[in-house]
């Protein structure tokens, strides 16, 4: 059973590093991350097609961890499983405007930064911002509740380790970041389209509270050892924005959320400024 060193905050960074290296070499992590952005045709989200989520681990030998892994994502963030951990600290983002493109990867719509768009810091380690993409409905759930959209912000450090920030959305006011790129999303087909300068600071987190756990990529090859940070606040997105994302992807990927995976003994940590003596 995996557990976090709750009684020794100085060990948490060591824990993350050792866990990331325990089951996969850094080369495998790098290669897996690259393959995640390639062709989606071998898989789908529709069960009964022979290529749905329950079959992912059988489609390609390199994807067997989708079936056999014990640190798979997404998961249900159930309150009873969460442990408040004061030493996680505030989220440290140092994003900045940089050239970006939007691409229809078939299974999702992705905004990728081509220049230096800044970084995300975890336990003193910098993770370079690479791209963000959307899943509808949300992949992670809160106490069994699935929302209408989830944004994944993907980062990579100098050792090839992956860190993803997840933000969930319910129907309501339009999301300002999506609003800035919506015209391009609606017109992109299979090509990559230049967006000019895009400021990742336009992605609003809206809360200092967040969950953290060790998981995996949520699409094949389902590589494990990914550090997940899930913002606790559920933000809003308009129905029109979600519809545009669904209409843009290829047939069979309109609902591109992987089913919830087993926790398998993992601990979910929560940073809550109120409990930690800070301000929200």
FENGI-V966429 format. One record per residue. N is the residue number from 1. SS is DSSP state (2 for helix, 1 for strand, 0 for the rest). OMEGA is omega in whole degrees, -180 to 180 (999 if undefined). Layout:
n/ss/omega
N/SS/OMEGA
N/SS/OMEGA
This chain:
n/ss/omega
1/0/178
2/0/177
3/0/179
4/0/-180
5/0/-173
6/0/-174
7/0/179
8/0/-175
9/2/-179
10/2/-177
11/2/-171
12/2/180
13/2/177
14/2/179
15/2/180
16/2/-177
17/2/-178
18/2/-180
19/2/180
20/2/-177
21/2/-169
22/2/-172
23/0/-179
24/0/173
25/0/179
26/2/180
27/2/179
28/2/179
29/2/180
30/2/-178
31/2/-180
32/2/179
33/2/179
34/2/-177
35/2/179
36/2/-176
37/0/-177
38/0/-173
39/0/-178
40/0/-171
41/0/-180
42/0/-176
43/0/176
44/0/177
45/0/-176
46/0/175
47/0/-179
48/0/179
49/0/-175
50/0/-179
51/0/-178
52/0/-175
53/2/-180
54/2/-178
55/2/-175
56/2/-177
57/2/-179
58/2/-177
59/2/-176
60/0/179
61/2/-180
62/2/-177
63/2/-173
64/0/179
65/2/176
66/2/178
67/2/-169
68/2/-175
69/0/178
70/0/176
71/0/-174
72/0/178
73/0/5
74/0/178
75/0/172
76/1/180
77/1/-176
78/0/-175
79/2/-176
80/2/-178
81/2/-171
82/1/175
83/1/178
84/1/-176
85/0/-173
86/2/-172
87/2/174
88/2/177
89/0/-179
90/0/176
91/0/-178
92/1/178
93/1/174
94/1/-179
95/1/177
96/0/-178
97/0/180
98/1/177
99/1/-178
100/1/176
101/1/172
102/1/-177
103/1/171
104/1/-179
105/0/-180
106/0/-180
107/0/175
108/0/174
109/1/-173
110/1/169
111/1/-177
112/1/178
113/1/-177
114/0/178
115/0/179
116/0/-178
117/0/178
118/1/-169
119/1/177
120/1/-174
121/1/176
122/1/177
123/0/177
124/0/179
125/1/179
126/1/176
127/1/-178
128/1/176
129/1/180
130/1/-174
131/1/171
132/1/179
133/1/-172
134/1/173
135/1/178
136/0/-1
137/0/-179
138/0/178
139/0/175
140/0/177
141/1/178
142/1/-177
143/0/177
144/0/-179
145/1/178
146/0/-178
147/0/-169
148/0/-176
149/1/174
150/1/176
151/1/175
152/1/178
153/1/-169
154/1/-179
155/1/180
156/1/178
157/0/-174
158/0/179
159/0/178
160/0/-180
161/0/-173
162/1/173
163/1/-178
164/1/173
165/1/178
166/1/176
167/1/-180
168/1/-175
169/1/171
170/1/-179
171/1/180
172/0/179
173/0/180
174/0/175
175/0/-175
176/2/180
177/2/177
178/2/-179
179/2/-178
180/2/-177
181/2/-172
182/2/-180
183/2/-180
184/2/179
185/2/-177
186/2/-175
187/2/-178
188/0/-180
189/0/179
190/0/-176
191/0/175
192/1/-174
193/1/-179
194/1/179
195/1/-173
196/1/180
197/1/178
198/1/-179
199/0/180
200/2/175
201/2/177
202/2/174
203/0/-176
204/0/176
205/0/173
206/0/-178
207/0/174
208/0/180
209/0/178
210/1/174
211/1/174
212/1/177
213/1/177
214/1/-177
215/1/-174
216/1/165
217/0/-178
218/0/172
219/0/177
220/0/14
221/0/174
222/0/-178
223/0/-180
224/1/-179
225/1/179
226/1/175
227/1/-180
228/1/172
229/1/-178
230/1/180
231/1/-174
232/0/-178
233/0/174
234/0/-178
235/1/-178
236/1/178
237/1/-180
238/0/177
239/2/-179
240/2/179
241/2/178
242/2/179
243/2/180
244/2/178
245/2/-179
246/2/-178
247/2/-176
248/2/-176
249/0/-180
250/0/177
251/0/-179
252/0/-178
253/0/179
254/0/173
255/0/-171
256/0/179
257/0/175
258/0/177
259/0/179
260/0/-179
261/0/179
262/0/179
263/0/177
264/0/173
265/0/180
266/0/176
267/0/174
268/1/179
269/1/177
270/1/171
271/1/-180
272/0/-177
273/2/-179
274/2/180
275/2/-177
276/2/177
277/0/179
278/0/179
279/0/178
280/0/999
